[in-house]
Amino acid sequence: MAEAATRRRTRGGGGAARRAARTGVKIETAKFIERNIPLYEILNNEALDIIEANAETLLEEVGVNFVNNKAALDRWKEAGATVDYEAERVRIPRGLARELCKTAPSKIVQHARNPERTVEIGGDTLVCAPVYGPPFVRDAEGGRRYATMDDFEKFVKLGYMSKWLHHSGGTVCEPTDVAVNKRHLDMLLAHMTLSDKPFMGSVTEPSRAQDSVDMCEILFGKEFVQENTVMTSLININSPLTFDDVMMGALEVYAKNNQACIVSPFIVGGAMAPVSVAGTLTQVMAEVLAGIAYSQLIRSGAPVIFGAFVTSIDMNSGAPTFGTPEASQILYGAGQLARRLGLPFRSGGGLCGSKLPDAQAAYETAHTHNAALMGGVNFMLHSCGWLEGGLVSSFEKFVMDADQLGTLHKMAQGISYDEAAQAMDAVREVGPGGHYLGCAHTQEHFKEAFWRSELLDYKPFETWSDEGARDTQALASARVATLLAAYEQPPLDPEIEARLRAYVEQKKASMPDSFV
């Protein structure tokens, strides 16, 4: 071993060059995950049949509310539902919602402006997208503060630079220094110009969904947008069993224009759904059936994703909890229900309740990441950056989580057992009492044999100590700075960029600022 170490030190800097290649910043995006491993199915067929039957009973006997949306009530009545206009209640006959859902596609191709970044959502795939929605941001230098547009743009750049992140996401943080009625324009422009990965549209008001479609028609061309999916959007259901006019108005715009909607109950178990797993899954199924069926009333064949965002609740404080066994059980069960419907599935993420990117954050995030991989999630929103129950987007946690997404890619590959993987030549070459470091098989395969973090520290104690004894948060902070310093904007046709900026300027000039 000493002789081998001496040889390595005298190779004219080869080791240093290889280390530099490993640690240097590369703009590389891995293809979306394709699972070659079995999924974990927690429910047997009897349990699934019971949950589906109970969901149909809920729709027929209890019903769902479509509030402030007479047009939706009219559509349901024409489709055969029983509508109470005064109560804004829709009772859906058994089997009707499921029949309507049959026209929704089982797989969605979401096109990116760079075709190499286009993703497939459905089947055996897993697409990872970043955190969505927090009004606050946190970093090691500035602590916790309200998010700004500058923060938003930095997150988009980090997402573009992150190898294992396939999607640019949507509201990676809520930029509070821009008027509420105008910030969606700046956010969309950032996704379209600072990254070439696929992105999400605005849902905070139907007219903002239309702006999203209009800007995509500038970026991709009108005909292409009408014939292809270029956006996903997050349509949350006001659980329990309520569909508001804002979310449904956005869904109507996107469905009409052939853009994908994630129809997703937003549930804190024990507060917005029963405390039992089976009861919560029944409500999830009923709500998703109604929401997806409604999208098909707008446009038969409109692309949709079966969503399930479910957490449990701390019965002492009332705070939502994440990474719990019950949340994973619900994710696994919802995935089975989605697959029985033949629909893409959204759930999971880097969810945690921790205030800092610490051990609690890591444990809770790892539980949810692994459940998402094994539970058949096709679109994982909040994959990286989430802190404090979704109130905070963390720069350090963003790069920590994004790095760990690489483990999901490796796990999803499964185990090869071809001739090279069997390694019989290596065992014969080394024999009893030897070592494998220098054998031909190791030399041929060592570069790709083991997944390696680009963030975590594997150095000996003495080296780690000499370099400042940095913990993971400090390493992450340094990586954020390195990535942002190395960022280069992906090329975009100058004429298209000019038209996008002109659209944003014109729309913003056409209305006064509103912060409500």
Sequence and secondary structure as in RCSB ss.txt:
>XXXX:A:sequence
MAEAATRRRTRGGGGAARRAARTGVKIETAKFIERNIPLYEILNNEALDIIEANAETLLEEVGVNFVNNKAALDR
WKEAGATVDYEAERVRIPRGLARELCKTAPSKIVQHARNPERTVEIGGDTLVCAPVYGPPFVRDAEGGRRYATMD
DFEKFVKLGYMSKWLHHSGGTVCEPTDVAVNKRHLDMLLAHMTLSDKPFMGSVTEPSRAQDSVDMCEILFGKEFV
QENTVMTSLININSPLTFDDVMMGALEVYAKNNQACIVSPFIVGGAMAPVSVAGTLTQVMAEVLAGIAYSQLIRS
GAPVIFGAFVTSIDMNSGAPTFGTPEASQILYGAGQLARRLGLPFRSGGGLCGSKLPDAQAAYETAHTHNAALMG
GVNFMLHSCGWLEGGLVSSFEKFVMDADQLGTLHKMAQGISYDEAAQAMDAVREVGPGGHYLGCAHTQEHFKEAF
WRSELLDYKPFETWSDEGARDTQALASARVATLLAAYEQPPLDPEIEARLRAYVEQKKASMPDSFV
>XXXX:A:secstr
 HHHHHHHHTSTTHHHHHHHHHHS        EE  S     S HHHHHHHHHHHHHIIIII EEETT HHHHHH
HHHHT EEETTTTEEE  TTHHHHHHTTS SEEEE  SSGGG EEEETTEEEE      SEEEETTTEEEE  HH
HHHHHHHHHHH TT    BS SS  TTS TTTHHHHHHHHHHHH  S EE   SSHHHHHHHHHHHHHHH HHHH
HHSB EEEEEEEBTTTEE HHHHHHHHHHHHTT EEEEEEEEEBTTTB SSHHHHHHHHHHHHHHHHHHHHHHST
T  EEEE EEEEE TTT  EE S HHHHHHHHHHHHHHHHHT  EE   S    SSSSHHHHHHHHHHHHHHHHT
T SEETT S EEGGGTEEEHHHHHHHHHHHHHHHHHHT    SHHHH HHHHHHH TT  STTSHHHHHHHHHHS
   SSS  S HHHHHHTT   HHHHHHHHHHHHHHH       HHHHHHHHHHHHHHHHTS     
